[in-house]
């Protein structure tokens, strides 16, 4: 899933995750190999993982945006943009699954 990859790359570039295992544990609240499994299999992240990722983005966004340091505020703004994008993905996926099930 492209949005998860983009968020992973952002967290690595900004030293918010050390590696794929760290991202899986801290951001997706999944096992250390979860993100790697997604990459290797081409599967989409579970709905649960997307919700957990969104929750973690929201928590960190608030902390970074409240900082007095401009660079931290900029990271908070980027996190907010990623979270909005992720919300759109979650919404679209929810609608698609509802249509499929009906």
C-alpha positions as CSV (number, residue, x, y, z in Angstrom):
1,X,0.0,0.0,0.0
2,X,1.6,3.2,-1.2
3,X,0.5,5.4,1.8
4,X,2.2,3.1,4.3
5,X,5.4,3.1,2.2
6,X,5.3,6.9,2.1
7,X,4.8,7.2,5.8
8,X,7.6,4.7,6.4
9,X,10.0,6.6,4.2
10,X,9.1,9.9,6.0
11,X,9.6,8.3,9.4
12,X,13.1,7.0,8.3
13,X,14.1,10.3,6.8
14,X,13.1,12.2,9.9
15,X,14.6,9.7,12.4
16,X,11.2,8.7,13.7
17,X,11.8,5.1,13.0
18,X,15.2,3.3,12.9
19,X,14.3,0.7,10.4
20,X,11.4,-1.5,9.1
21,X,11.2,-3.5,12.3
22,X,11.1,-0.3,14.4
23,X,8.4,1.1,12.1
24,X,6.3,-2.1,12.4
25,X,6.5,-2.0,16.2
26,X,6.2,1.7,17.0
27,X,4.0,3.0,14.2
28,X,1.9,0.0,13.1
29,X,1.8,-1.7,16.6
30,X,2.5,-5.0,14.8
31,X,5.2,-7.6,15.0
32,X,8.7,-6.5,14.0
33,X,8.5,-8.3,10.6
34,X,5.0,-7.0,9.6
35,X,6.1,-4.2,7.3
36,X,8.7,-6.4,5.7
37,X,6.0,-9.0,5.1
38,X,3.8,-6.4,3.4
39,X,6.6,-5.4,1.1
40,X,7.6,-9.0,0.2
41,X,4.1,-10.2,-0.5
42,X,2.6,-7.0,-2.0
43,X,-0.3,-7.3,0.4
44,X,-2.2,-4.3,1.8
45,X,-1.9,-3.4,5.5
46,X,-4.7,-4.7,7.6
47,X,-7.5,-2.3,8.6
48,X,-6.3,-2.7,12.2
49,X,-2.8,-1.7,11.2
50,X,-4.1,1.4,9.3
51,X,-6.1,2.5,12.3
52,X,-3.2,2.0,14.7
53,X,-0.9,4.0,12.3
54,X,-3.5,6.8,12.2
55,X,-3.7,6.9,16.0
56,X,0.1,7.0,16.2
57,X,0.3,9.8,13.7
58,X,-2.3,11.8,15.6
59,X,-0.5,11.4,18.9
60,X,2.8,12.5,17.4
61,X,1.3,15.3,15.3
62,X,0.0,17.0,18.5
63,X,3.3,16.7,20.3
64,X,5.4,18.0,17.3
65,X,3.0,20.9,16.5
66,X,3.1,22.1,20.1
67,X,6.9,22.4,20.0
68,X,8.5,25.8,20.0
69,X,11.1,24.6,17.5
70,X,10.1,25.3,13.9
71,X,11.7,22.1,12.5
72,X,9.6,20.1,14.9
73,X,6.4,22.1,14.0
74,X,7.2,21.4,10.3
75,X,7.4,17.6,11.1
76,X,4.1,18.0,12.9
77,X,2.6,19.6,9.8
78,X,3.9,16.8,7.6
79,X,2.5,14.2,9.9
80,X,-0.9,15.9,9.8
81,X,-0.8,15.8,6.0
82,X,0.0,12.1,6.0
83,X,-2.7,11.4,8.5
84,X,-5.3,13.2,6.3
85,X,-4.2,11.2,3.4
86,X,-4.4,8.0,5.4
87,X,-7.9,8.9,6.6
88,X,-8.9,9.2,2.9
89,X,-7.5,5.7,2.2
90,X,-9.3,4.2,5.3
91,X,-12.5,5.9,4.2
92,X,-12.3,4.6,0.7
93,X,-11.4,1.1,1.8
94,X,-14.3,1.1,4.3
95,X,-16.7,2.2,1.5
96,X,-15.3,-0.4,-0.9
97,X,-15.7,-3.2,1.6
98,X,-19.2,-2.1,2.5
99,X,-20.2,-2.2,-1.1
100,X,-18.6,-5.6,-1.6
101,X,-20.5,-7.0,1.4
102,X,-23.9,-5.7,0.4
